[in-house]
Amino acid sequence: MWGASLTPFNRLLTPAYENGFYSPVGWRNTDARPSARLVSRKLVSAENVTDHDKYSHMLMQWGQFLDHDLDFTVTSPSTTRFTDGADCTSKCENQPPCFPIMIPKNDTRIKKHRCMQFTRSSSVCGTGTTSVFFSTLTMREQMNQITSFMDASNVYGNSEEESRHLRNLNSRRGLLKTSPPIIEGGKPLLPFNRNTPVECLQPNDSPIPCFLAGDHRANEQIGLLSMHTLWMREHNRIATELARINPDWNGNQLYHEARKIVGAEMQHITLNEWLPEVLGPKGMALLGSYNDYQPNVNPTIFNAFATAAFRFGHSLINPIIFRLNESFQEIEEGNIPLHKAFFSPYRIVQEGGIDPVLRGLFGRAAKSQNKKEGLLNTELTERLFEMAHEVALDLGALNIQRGRDHALPGYNDWRVLCNLSVANTFEDLRIEISSPDVRKKLKDFYGHPSNVDLWLAGLLEDNYNGSLVGPVFTCIIAKQFQTLRAGDRYFFFMF
């Protein structure tokens, strides 16, 4: 069951719950940590960003696409309190499953609300408060909704039922379902969602339904949706070629052989082309070389990887989705701000397909990470999913609050795990976090380095030369890909 969907995340460190059992820090003692919204607004959010001088926006987009192959935390299906049925959006008390993010005084955007909606991740049955039913006390754990492996589950789904919904079983050629091209002679699109449960928040007046893909988050923004479309086409291209050279194969064999090749392509791109740019020489040295399948290695995704370290990519997100024509000039419909690209499948259908979006991804730069006091653009901290929420969400605040929800220990514990010295003062962080202004703000907010939230501290660390992350995130990400590679009996390796 290692790495299977709907199983618990793995832990690198013991969780640090406020009561030692299931409640996050700040649950009862609301002064234990600063408001996640306050920290995001003062230290994370930036209205103006600069372009990265080396990497295109595709580096960010591959990271999100890959992440959606590896982890998907199960959140509470209920957004109402278990005690009285009150909606989590209307109340600001910490009562399961509601863990609202408190709005600080004089917030520049949110004036009429005391809190921002946040619901806790679901607990694994038999952990936390439900463990008492099994005559034991087990700390609360969270689960991964999808498979941990680099197995292209975002293309094919994470269950037999999902894969059947996505396959064109009538063709007998091993193909995935498609929708007709939007232009004559063009290429097919993903199938539209027809009576299949899928997370989709497109505007009510949109004439175009959401697309169906192997991951429920495919429609989240049109860059991600374009990648899903591209890889559906890649499967069908490979299956068609396999049918040509193997006319005796049936549809089932064609499907599974094409699926193996697509999974191998994604593993190869990730480990040989993408990850070296993220980790740099030091990180790749930590990763080490591949030494064949190791049956004693658990490939399950680490809680800290899914909840903090692999969210480093949020700092690379450009606030503009560029859409370029064949001359790499802006298309007639124009580029669009990110908040207008959320859950907007109609923009693929009615505004030129995926080609302009893909050209924009590899033809324009990712956001620069050089300014450590501007980690995320305001498109993400002030306008996230604004069409679906009375109070637009704040990705920086959500990341911080999710780390507390999952009881990730404070920054010093991760420093020890990653062979760094314990920081007794913020001045002790001057090697890893060189900005005096950043260190001062951290001191003002948190009081002690041990209190700093992992996601925030990891992003504020200076990047290693030739990498996109600092020492702690390098350590966690390298450990994770070691286990994903060594613990996968089907891992592709080109000798």
Buried (B, 14 or more C-beta within 10 A) or exposed (E): EBBEBBBBBBBBBEBBBBEEBBBBBBBEEEEEBBBBBBBBBBBBBBEEBEBBEEBBBBBBBBBBBBBBBBBBBBBBEBBBBEEEEBEBBEBBEBBBBBBBBBBBEEBEBBEEBEBBBBBBBBBBEBBBEBBEEEEEEBBBBBBBBBBBBBBBBBBBBBBEEBBEBBBBEEBEBBBBBBBEEBEEEEBBBBBBBEEBEBEBBBEEEBEBBBBBBBBBBBBBBBBBBBBBBBBBBBBBBBBBEBBEEEEEBEBEBBBEBBBBBBBBBBBBBBBEEBBBBBBBEBBBEBBEEEEEBBEEBEBBBBBBBBBBBBBBBBBBBBBBBBBBEEEEEBBEEEBBEBBBBBBBBBBBBBBBBBBBBBBBBEBBBBBBBEBBBBBBBBBBBBBBBBBEEEBBBBBBBBBBBBBBBBBBBBBBBBBEBBEBEEBEEBEBBEEBBEBEEBBEBBBEBBEBBBBBBBBBBBBBBBBBEBBBBBBBBBBBBBBBBBBBBBBBEEBBEEE
